[in-house]
Amino acid sequence: MNDENDEKMALAALLEQEREIQFDSFAHGDAWVVGTHLVQLASERALPVAIAIMLGDQRAFHAGLPGASADNDDWLERKFRVVRRFGHSSLAIGTRFRSTGGDFDTDSRLSVSDYAAHGGAFPILVRDSIVGIAGVSGLPQRDDHALVVEALAAHRDRRAASVTA
């Protein structure tokens, strides 16, 4: 039961991240800036990840760093399907299932070859509407998630600072 309570607290924190990391607009130039920032962070830390940013159904950015493979690209697609279907980060959805004692892989009744509720895909929100998804694959799921959140939050903060400057 304690694990379920921990998962409920984690879910609340994940949903709060989604409320906090929003934009007034997000276009191809933003995808490039966030994507290249993710590449920079991963390169500096020698992280073997694949990175992708979708705007609608278009892949606006993609990079595979040393050590990443086509398997990571498949994981990204599976995580992105979770965000599209459920409207929240892939980690939040996996956490939501665990918070009620469930398991996404069995309880969602969705194909595990098509859907992965593992951390690393985060909705790009413009005024509470999903316009895209940013994702990372190659690390433990919470680390994938944290890297995406770090880059999106930095982009939000840079944009906010340029508006007030």
C-alpha positions as CSV (number, residue, x, y, z in Angstrom):
1,M,0.0,0.0,0.0
2,N,2.9,2.4,0.8
3,D,4.2,1.9,-2.8
4,E,0.8,3.0,-4.1
5,N,0.9,6.1,-1.9
6,D,4.4,6.9,-3.2
7,E,3.2,6.5,-6.7
8,K,0.2,8.8,-6.1
9,M,2.6,11.5,-4.7
10,A,4.8,11.0,-7.7
11,L,1.9,11.3,-10.1
12,A,0.8,14.6,-8.5
13,A,4.3,16.0,-9.0
14,L,4.4,14.8,-12.7
15,L,1.1,16.4,-13.4
16,E,2.3,19.6,-11.8
17,Q,5.3,19.6,-14.1
18,E,2.9,19.5,-17.1
19,R,0.9,22.5,-15.7
20,E,4.2,24.4,-15.2
21,I,5.9,23.7,-18.4
22,Q,3.7,25.4,-21.0
23,F,4.3,27.9,-23.8
24,D,2.4,30.7,-25.5
25,S,3.6,29.2,-28.8
26,F,5.9,26.5,-30.0
27,A,7.0,26.1,-33.6
28,H,9.8,24.5,-35.6
29,G,12.4,27.0,-34.4
30,D,11.6,26.1,-30.8
31,A,11.9,22.4,-31.7
32,W,15.3,23.0,-33.1
33,V,16.4,25.0,-30.0
34,V,15.1,22.4,-27.5
35,G,16.5,19.5,-29.6
36,T,19.9,21.0,-30.0
37,H,19.9,21.8,-26.2
38,L,19.1,18.2,-25.5
39,V,21.9,17.1,-27.8
40,Q,24.3,19.4,-26.0
41,L,23.2,18.2,-22.5
42,A,23.5,14.5,-23.6
43,S,26.8,15.0,-25.3
44,E,28.3,16.8,-22.3
45,R,27.2,14.0,-20.1
46,A,28.1,11.2,-22.6
47,L,24.6,9.9,-22.5
48,P,23.7,7.2,-25.2
49,V,20.3,8.6,-26.2
50,A,18.0,9.1,-29.1
51,I,16.1,12.4,-29.1
52,A,13.0,13.3,-31.0
53,I,10.6,16.2,-31.1
54,M,7.2,16.0,-32.8
55,L,5.0,18.8,-33.9
56,G,1.6,17.3,-34.6
57,D,2.4,14.3,-36.6
58,Q,5.7,15.7,-38.1
59,R,9.1,14.8,-36.7
60,A,10.6,18.2,-36.4
61,F,13.8,17.1,-34.8
62,H,15.7,13.8,-34.4
63,A,19.2,12.9,-33.2
64,G,20.8,9.6,-32.3
65,L,23.9,10.0,-30.1
66,P,26.7,7.4,-29.8
67,G,25.5,4.3,-28.0
68,A,21.9,4.8,-29.0
69,S,20.3,2.4,-31.5
70,A,17.2,1.9,-33.6
71,D,15.7,0.2,-30.5
72,N,15.7,3.6,-28.9
73,D,13.8,5.1,-31.9
74,D,11.2,2.3,-31.4
75,W,10.9,3.1,-27.7
76,L,10.4,6.8,-28.6
77,E,7.5,5.9,-31.0
78,R,5.9,3.7,-28.4
79,K,6.2,6.4,-25.7
80,F,4.8,9.1,-28.1
81,R,1.7,6.9,-28.7
82,V,1.1,6.9,-25.0
83,V,1.2,10.7,-24.8
84,R,-1.1,11.0,-27.9
85,R,-3.6,8.6,-26.5
86,F,-3.7,9.7,-22.9
87,G,-2.7,13.4,-23.1
88,H,0.0,13.2,-20.4
89,S,3.7,12.3,-20.2
90,S,4.5,8.7,-20.7
91,L,5.9,8.5,-17.1
92,A,2.8,10.1,-15.7
93,I,0.6,7.4,-17.4
94,G,2.8,4.5,-16.1
95,T,2.7,6.1,-12.7
96,R,-1.0,6.5,-12.8
97,F,-1.5,2.8,-13.4
98,R,1.0,1.9,-10.6
99,S,-0.7,4.3,-8.2
100,T,-3.9,2.2,-8.3
101,G,-2.0,-1.1,-8.0
102,G,-2.1,-1.7,-11.7
103,D,0.4,-2.3,-14.5
104,F,0.1,-0.5,-17.8
105,D,1.4,-3.4,-19.9
106,T,-1.3,-5.7,-18.8
107,D,-4.1,-3.4,-17.5
108,S,-4.2,-0.9,-20.4
109,R,-5.2,-3.8,-22.8
110,L,-3.0,-2.0,-25.4
111,S,-0.3,-3.8,-27.4
112,V,3.1,-3.5,-25.7
113,S,4.7,-3.6,-29.1
114,D,2.9,-0.3,-29.9
115,Y,2.7,1.5,-26.5
116,A,5.2,2.0,-23.7
117,A,4.2,4.0,-20.6
118,H,7.9,4.5,-19.6
119,G,9.4,7.8,-18.9
120,G,10.9,10.0,-21.6
121,A,8.0,11.4,-23.7
122,F,6.6,14.8,-22.5
123,P,3.8,16.7,-24.1
124,I,4.6,20.1,-25.5
125,L,1.7,22.3,-24.3
126,V,0.6,25.6,-25.6
127,R,-2.1,27.0,-23.3
128,D,-3.1,23.5,-22.1
129,S,-3.3,22.1,-25.7
130,I,-0.8,19.5,-26.9
131,V,0.9,20.7,-30.0
132,G,3.8,18.2,-29.9
133,I,5.9,15.8,-27.9
134,A,9.6,15.9,-26.9
135,G,11.2,12.6,-26.1
136,V,14.4,10.9,-25.0
137,S,15.2,7.2,-24.9
138,G,18.3,5.3,-23.8
139,L,18.5,5.9,-20.0
140,P,16.5,4.6,-17.1
141,Q,13.0,5.9,-17.5
142,R,13.1,8.6,-14.8
143,D,16.4,9.9,-16.2
144,D,14.9,10.0,-19.7
145,H,12.0,12.0,-18.3
146,A,14.2,14.3,-16.2
147,L,16.4,15.2,-19.2
148,V,13.4,16.2,-21.4
149,V,11.9,18.2,-18.5
150,E,15.2,20.0,-17.9
151,A,15.4,21.1,-21.6
152,L,11.8,22.1,-21.9
153,A,11.9,24.1,-18.6
154,A,15.1,25.8,-19.7
155,H,13.4,26.8,-23.0
156,R,10.4,28.1,-21.1
157,D,12.6,30.1,-18.8
158,R,14.7,31.6,-21.7
159,R,11.6,32.6,-23.5
160,A,10.1,34.2,-20.3
161,A,13.4,36.1,-19.7
162,S,13.4,37.5,-23.3
163,V,9.9,38.8,-22.9
164,T,10.7,40.6,-19.7
165,A,14.0,42.0,-21.0
